[in-house]
Amino acid sequence: MKNFRDLQIWDRSHQLTLAIYRLTQEFPKTETYGLVSQMRRSASSIPTNIAEGCGRNTERDFARFLDNAMGSASELEYQLILTRDLKYISLDIFEVTFAELTEIKRMLNAFMQRLRAANE
């Protein structure tokens, strides 16, 4: 069993989740049960899946949870594009947030490849 709090990928995705929560506080109230809820669930699902995967017994199981985290990151990627296009966030905030999400996806991919290689 690994301690998820020791993983840089978990910490970065947790920080991104906090940023998404702060960011969505400024969205129109009509989006409370729509886009705000979806973005928060997608963002929080990334570190949640990493944490749950750490609690699994095999690296194969862990890789599966990292794959779930990657799916959530892809959902959030689209939602960020949508919020930019709806002009709910500035281009500067979009670029910074999108760049961090892209880096997290890169880290997830590298981590999954290492785990899968260890199982071959």
N, CA, C and O of each residue as an XYZ file, in Angstrom:
480
protein
N       0.845     -1.184      0.000
C       0.000      0.000      0.000
C       0.887      1.243      0.000
O       1.805      1.362      0.812
N       0.608      2.156     -0.907
C       1.366      3.389     -1.032
C       0.601      4.527     -0.347
O      -0.624      4.486     -0.239
N       1.329      5.527      0.106
C       0.689      6.702      0.679
C       0.495      7.724     -0.442
O       1.464      8.308     -0.927
N      -0.735      7.933     -0.846
C      -1.019      8.825     -1.970
C      -0.529     10.244     -1.723
O      -0.200     10.955     -2.673
N      -0.474     10.669     -0.461
C      -0.032     12.036     -0.161
C       1.440     12.264     -0.471
O       1.894     13.406     -0.533
N       2.185     11.184     -0.667
C       3.601     11.295     -1.020
C       3.821     11.468     -2.519
O       4.938     11.746     -2.955
N       2.766     11.305     -3.305
C       2.894     11.374     -4.764
C       2.715     12.803     -5.271
O       1.734     13.470     -4.944
N       3.668     13.260     -6.066
C       3.587     14.599     -6.646
C       2.343     14.735     -7.532
O       1.700     15.784     -7.540
N       2.009     13.689     -8.266
C       0.837     13.738     -9.141
C      -0.446     13.926     -8.338
O      -1.365     14.612     -8.785
N      -0.511     13.320     -7.156
C      -1.692     13.528     -6.316
C      -1.738     14.973     -5.830
O      -2.787     15.616     -5.884
N      -0.601     15.484     -5.354
C      -0.570     16.848     -4.827
C      -0.941     17.867     -5.906
O      -1.719     18.787     -5.654
N      -0.397     17.703     -7.083
C      -0.696     18.656     -8.161
C      -2.169     18.588     -8.566
O      -2.795     19.616     -8.825
N      -2.714     17.380     -8.620
C      -4.127     17.268     -8.995
C      -5.031     17.782     -7.868
O      -6.113     18.304     -8.134
N      -4.596     17.637     -6.628
C      -5.350     18.209     -5.503
C      -5.341     19.741     -5.590
O      -6.372     20.387     -5.397
N      -4.181     20.308     -5.880
C      -4.080     21.767     -6.026
C      -4.937     22.264     -7.193
O      -5.554     23.325     -7.108
N      -4.971     21.498     -8.271
C      -5.827     21.863     -9.403
C      -7.298     21.824     -8.997
O      -8.076     22.692     -9.394
N      -7.674     20.834     -8.218
C      -9.057     20.738     -7.746
C      -9.420     21.961     -6.920
O     -10.501     22.524     -7.088
N      -8.531     22.375     -6.031
C      -8.786     23.583     -5.235
C      -8.943     24.802     -6.140
O      -9.808     25.646     -5.906
N      -8.115     24.892     -7.163
C      -8.210     26.016     -8.105
C      -9.535     25.996     -8.853
O     -10.132     27.049     -9.077
N     -10.000     24.819     -9.240
C     -11.281     24.702     -9.949
C     -12.431     25.119     -9.033
O     -13.362     25.794     -9.470
N     -12.367     24.720     -7.771
C     -13.405     25.139     -6.822
C     -13.437     26.664     -6.698
O     -14.511     27.267     -6.698
N     -12.270     27.280     -6.594
C     -12.221     28.752     -6.491
C     -12.727     29.405     -7.771
O     -13.496     30.366     -7.731
N     -12.293     28.878     -8.888
C     -12.660     29.411    -10.195
C     -14.165     29.365    -10.423
O     -14.754     30.334    -10.902
N     -14.779     28.255    -10.084
C     -16.209     28.078    -10.357
C     -17.104     28.858     -9.398
O     -18.305     28.979     -9.638
N     -16.543     29.381     -8.329
C     -17.335     30.225     -7.419
C     -17.831     31.483     -8.130
O     -18.838     32.075     -7.739
N     -17.114     31.879     -9.172
C     -17.448     33.113     -9.900
C     -18.394     32.877    -11.078
O     -18.782     33.830    -11.753
N     -18.766     31.636    -11.331
C     -19.638     31.336    -12.456
C     -21.053     31.838    -12.180
O     -21.425     32.044    -11.025
N     -21.840     32.035    -13.236
C     -23.232     32.446    -13.035
C     -23.981     31.431    -12.167
O     -23.734     30.228    -12.251
N     -24.883     31.922    -11.345
C     -25.655     31.050    -10.455
C     -26.467     30.016    -11.231
O     -26.783     28.952    -10.697
N     -26.806     30.315    -12.478
C     -27.563     29.355    -13.284
C     -26.752     28.100    -13.599
O     -27.314     27.085    -14.013
N     -25.437     28.163    -13.404
C     -24.564     27.011    -13.677
C     -24.281     26.175    -12.430
O     -23.543     25.193    -12.509
N     -24.848     26.541    -11.291
C     -24.550     25.840    -10.041
C     -24.748     24.336    -10.157
O     -23.896     23.567     -9.712
N     -25.846     23.910    -10.743
C     -26.142     22.479    -10.836
C     -25.759     21.900    -12.186
O     -26.018     20.729    -12.463
N     -25.147     22.717    -13.021
C     -24.707     22.266    -14.335
C     -23.194     22.208    -14.401
O     -22.564     21.302    -13.856
N     -22.635     23.176    -15.069
C     -21.200     23.180    -15.332
C     -20.354     23.233    -14.065
O     -19.311     22.581    -13.999
N     -20.778     23.992    -13.058
C     -20.017     24.071    -11.802
C     -19.909     22.680    -11.180
O     -18.818     22.240    -10.816
N     -21.025     22.004    -11.063
C     -21.045     20.671    -10.473
C     -20.212     19.689    -11.292
O     -19.458     18.895    -10.728
N     -20.342     19.736    -12.612
C     -19.590     18.823    -13.473
C     -18.092     19.051    -13.358
O     -17.324     18.095    -13.251
N     -17.672     20.308    -13.381
C     -16.240     20.606    -13.302
C     -15.655     20.197    -11.957
O     -14.549     19.662    -11.890
N     -16.393     20.447    -10.901
C     -15.894     20.067     -9.575
C     -15.788     18.553     -9.440
O     -14.831     18.045     -8.857
N     -16.758     17.842     -9.971
C     -16.698     16.370     -9.911
C     -15.549     15.832    -10.751
O     -14.827     14.936    -10.316
N     -15.379     16.370    -11.945
C     -14.279     15.924    -12.808
C     -12.932     16.192    -12.157
O     -12.064     15.319    -12.124
N     -12.760     17.405    -11.639
C     -11.483     17.780    -11.022
C     -11.187     16.923     -9.801
O     -10.085     16.391     -9.664
N     -12.167     16.786     -8.913
C     -11.920     16.032     -7.673
C     -11.763     14.541     -7.931
O     -11.177     13.830     -7.115
N     -12.280     14.064     -9.052
C     -12.151     12.653     -9.389
C     -10.699     12.273     -9.709
O     -10.314     11.114     -9.551
N      -9.908     13.226    -10.151
C      -8.514     12.922    -10.495
C      -7.732     12.508     -9.243
O      -7.221     11.389     -9.201
N      -7.620     13.367     -8.222
C      -6.880     12.930     -7.030
C      -7.594     11.814     -6.260
O      -6.945     11.011     -5.591
N      -8.912     11.764     -6.352
C      -9.654     10.698     -5.678
C      -9.274      9.335     -6.249
O      -9.044      8.390     -5.494
N      -9.206      9.227     -7.563
C      -8.829      7.953     -8.186
C      -7.378      7.597     -7.893
O      -7.053      6.422     -7.719
N      -6.510      8.591     -7.837
C      -5.114      8.320     -7.486
C      -5.050      7.767     -6.062
O      -4.355      6.785     -5.803
N      -5.773      8.397     -5.152
C      -5.781      7.937     -3.756
C      -6.349      6.527     -3.651
O      -5.791      5.682     -2.950
N      -7.444      6.272     -4.336
C      -8.045      4.946     -4.256
C      -7.129      3.891     -4.860
O      -7.020      2.784     -4.333
N      -6.472      4.230     -5.960
C      -5.540      3.293     -6.579
C      -4.381      2.936     -5.669
O      -3.906      1.800     -5.673
N      -3.924      3.908     -4.886
C      -2.842      3.647     -3.928
C      -3.253      2.618     -2.882
O      -2.406      1.907     -2.342
N      -4.525      2.538     -2.601
C      -5.012      1.596     -1.603
C      -5.223      0.193     -2.135
O      -5.592     -0.705     -1.378
N      -4.997     -0.011     -3.413
C      -5.181     -1.331     -4.017
C      -3.928     -2.176     -3.833
O      -2.839     -1.660     -3.580
N      -4.108     -3.480     -3.966
C      -3.018     -4.419     -3.677
C      -2.048     -4.634     -4.828
O      -0.899     -5.012     -4.600
N      -2.486     -4.400     -6.060
C      -1.601     -4.678     -7.184
C      -1.364     -3.428     -8.024
O      -2.170     -2.498     -8.028
N      -0.258     -3.431     -8.721
C       0.045     -2.313     -9.613
C      -0.920     -2.287    -10.792
O      -1.211     -1.223    -11.337
N      -1.409     -3.443    -11.181
C      -2.405     -3.505    -12.265
C      -3.680     -2.761    -11.850
O      -4.239     -1.994    -12.634
N      -4.133     -2.991    -10.616
C      -5.305     -2.271    -10.100
C      -5.030     -0.773    -10.021
O      -5.873      0.048    -10.382
N      -3.836     -0.435     -9.543
C      -3.459      0.971     -9.432
C      -3.504      1.627    -10.814
O      -4.032      2.730    -10.959
N      -2.958      0.958    -11.822
C      -2.956      1.503    -13.187
C      -4.373      1.736    -13.692
O      -4.631      2.709    -14.400
N      -5.295      0.840    -13.328
C      -6.695      1.004    -13.748
C      -7.294      2.285    -13.151
O      -8.036      2.997    -13.828
N      -6.974      2.576    -11.889
C      -7.477      3.794    -11.268
C      -6.813      5.040    -11.856
O      -7.442      6.093    -11.954
N      -5.555      4.918    -12.243
C      -4.906      6.036    -12.929
C      -5.568      6.283    -14.284
O      -5.683      7.425    -14.729
N      -5.998      5.211    -14.930
C      -6.725      5.334    -16.189
C      -8.049      6.076    -15.974
O      -8.440      6.910    -16.791
N      -8.730      5.766    -14.875
C      -9.961      6.495    -14.530
C      -9.660      7.973    -14.287
O     -10.422      8.845    -14.706
N      -8.549      8.249    -13.608
C      -8.152      9.646    -13.363
C      -7.907     10.363    -14.683
O      -8.260     11.533    -14.831
N      -7.302      9.664    -15.644
C      -7.047     10.259    -16.958
C      -8.364     10.587    -17.662
O      -8.482     11.627    -18.310
N      -9.341      9.710    -17.537
C     -10.652      9.998    -18.125
C     -11.275     11.245    -17.524
O     -11.853     12.061    -18.242
N     -11.163     11.395    -16.225
C     -11.692     12.590    -15.553
C     -10.935     13.835    -15.987
O     -11.523     14.905    -16.146
N      -9.630     13.694    -16.178
C      -8.827     14.836    -16.641
C      -9.254     15.256    -18.045
O      -9.287     16.447    -18.353
N      -9.579     14.292    -18.889
C     -10.052     14.618    -20.238
C     -11.413     15.308    -20.195
O     -11.672     16.230    -20.968
N     -12.280     14.860    -19.291
C     -13.569     15.550    -19.109
C     -13.335     17.002    -18.720
O     -13.944     17.914    -19.280
N     -12.447     17.205    -17.757
C     -12.163     18.560    -17.284
C     -11.550     19.405    -18.398
O     -11.804     20.607    -18.479
N     -10.756     18.789    -19.241
C     -10.155     19.514    -20.364
C     -11.249     20.123    -21.242
O     -11.195     21.305    -21.581
N     -12.230     19.315    -21.603
C     -13.332     19.849    -22.412
C     -14.094     20.934    -21.653
O     -14.423     21.973    -22.226
N     -14.372     20.707    -20.387
C     -15.137     21.674    -19.605
C     -14.408     23.010    -19.506
O     -15.044     24.064    -19.501
N     -13.081     22.973    -19.428
C     -12.310     24.225    -19.431
C     -12.447     24.945    -20.764
O     -12.601     26.166    -20.802
N     -12.390     24.189    -21.858
C     -12.570     24.791    -23.184
C     -13.946     25.433    -23.275
O     -14.083     26.546    -23.784
N     -14.964     24.735    -22.783
C     -16.322     25.264    -22.798
C     -16.435     26.553    -21.984
O     -17.050     27.520    -22.432
N     -15.846     26.565    -20.793
C     -15.935     27.778    -19.962
C     -15.212     28.944    -20.613
O     -15.648     30.090    -20.500
N     -14.109     28.658    -21.294
C     -13.416     29.727    -22.024
C     -14.305     30.273    -23.128
O     -14.442     31.486    -23.286
N     -14.918     29.354    -23.903
C     -15.746     29.776    -25.027
C     -17.017     30.495    -24.578
O     -17.531     31.356    -25.292
N     -17.523     30.143    -23.401
C     -18.680     30.853    -22.835
C     -18.281     32.164    -22.161
O     -19.127     32.938    -21.711
N     -16.967     32.389    -22.106
C     -16.396     33.601    -21.495
C     -16.675     33.690    -19.992
O     -16.844     34.778    -19.442
N     -16.719     32.517    -19.337
C     -16.850     32.471    -17.883
C     -15.502     32.694    -17.207
O     -15.435     33.076    -16.039
N     -14.417     32.446    -17.967
C     -13.068     32.689    -17.443
C     -12.276     33.471    -18.485
O     -12.574     33.423    -19.678
N     -11.272     34.186    -18.015
C     -10.428     34.953    -18.928
C      -9.480     34.010    -19.663
O      -9.251     32.879    -19.234
N      -8.942     34.487    -20.758
C      -7.992     33.704    -21.525
C      -6.743     33.404    -20.694
O      -6.190     32.310    -20.796
N      -6.296     34.347    -19.882
C      -5.121     34.126    -19.030
C      -5.351     33.002    -18.033
O      -4.499     32.128    -17.872
N      -6.486     33.019    -17.372
C      -6.803     31.960    -16.401
C      -6.947     30.627    -17.117
O      -6.481     29.601    -16.621
N      -7.584     30.634    -18.270
C      -7.713     29.406    -19.047
C      -6.349     28.832    -19.372
O      -6.111     27.643    -19.163
N      -5.447     29.664    -19.883
C      -4.134     29.176    -20.314
C      -3.339     28.577    -19.154
O      -2.713     27.529    -19.312
N      -3.359     29.226    -18.000
C      -2.632     28.718    -16.836
C      -3.238     27.400    -16.359
O      -2.516     26.438    -16.094
N      -4.557     27.360    -16.252
C      -5.243     26.162    -15.767
C      -5.103     25.017    -16.760
O      -4.871     23.873    -16.368
N      -5.243     25.323    -18.036
C      -5.128     24.312    -19.081
C      -3.713     23.737    -19.118
O      -3.538     22.530    -19.288
N      -2.713     24.589    -18.961
C      -1.316     24.126    -18.949
C      -1.069     23.182    -17.771
O      -0.391     22.166    -17.927
N      -1.604     23.501    -16.614
C      -1.434     22.624    -15.449
C      -2.152     21.295    -15.672
O      -1.611     20.239    -15.344
N      -3.334     21.334    -16.214
C      -4.062     20.102    -16.504
C      -3.307     19.253    -17.526
O      -3.243     18.032    -17.384
N      -2.745     19.873    -18.535
C      -1.966     19.158    -19.543
C      -0.759     18.474    -18.908
O      -0.440     17.336    -19.253
N      -0.097     19.150    -17.996
C       1.052     18.564    -17.298
C       0.609     17.383    -16.423
O       1.295     16.363    -16.365
N      -0.513     17.521    -15.757
C      -1.042     16.418    -14.939
C      -1.362     15.217    -15.817
O      -1.069     14.083    -15.438
N      -1.954     15.445    -16.977
C      -2.245     14.339    -17.893
C      -0.958     13.674    -18.366
O      -0.905     12.450    -18.494
N       0.071     14.460    -18.625
C       1.359     13.901    -19.034
C       1.942     13.029    -17.919
O       2.449     11.937    -18.173
N       1.864     13.529    -16.680
C       2.375     12.775    -15.536
C       1.592     11.479    -15.329
O       2.178     10.435    -15.042
N       0.275     11.547    -15.473
C      -0.550     10.346    -15.347
C      -0.159      9.308    -16.394
O      -0.023      8.124    -16.088
N       0.019      9.759    -17.617
C       0.390      8.851    -18.699
C       1.728      8.173    -18.403
O       1.860      6.961    -18.569
N       2.712      8.947    -17.968
C       4.035      8.384    -17.658
C       3.940      7.384    -16.508
O       4.577      6.331    -16.542
N       3.155      7.711    -15.503
C       2.989      6.829    -14.352
C       2.328      5.514    -14.776
O       2.761      4.437    -14.368
N       1.281      5.610    -15.594
C       0.601      4.405    -16.075
C       1.547      3.532    -16.896
O       1.533      2.309    -16.760
N       2.357      4.141    -17.736
C       3.301      3.373    -18.551
C       4.302      2.635    -17.674
O       4.625      1.477    -17.938
N       4.798      3.305    -16.623
C       5.749      2.646    -15.717
C       5.093      1.466    -15.007
O       5.702      0.403    -14.884
N       3.864      1.640    -14.541
C       3.180      0.546    -13.852
C       2.912     -0.626    -14.785
O       3.079     -1.785    -14.402
N       2.504     -0.327    -15.987
C       2.218     -1.400    -16.948
C       3.481     -2.121    -17.370
O       3.462     -3.336    -17.566
N       4.579     -1.393    -17.514
C       5.851     -2.014    -17.872
C       6.331     -2.946    -16.768
O       6.940     -3.980    -17.041
N       6.056     -2.579    -15.531
C       6.458     -3.417    -14.397
C       5.664     -4.726    -14.350
O       6.109     -5.705    -13.751
N       4.495     -4.735    -14.980
C       3.639     -5.926    -14.972
C       3.891     -6.845    -16.162
O       3.308     -7.926    -16.244
N       4.749     -6.426    -17.079
C       4.996     -7.254    -18.276
C       6.106     -8.236    -18.034
O       6.450     -9.011    -18.927
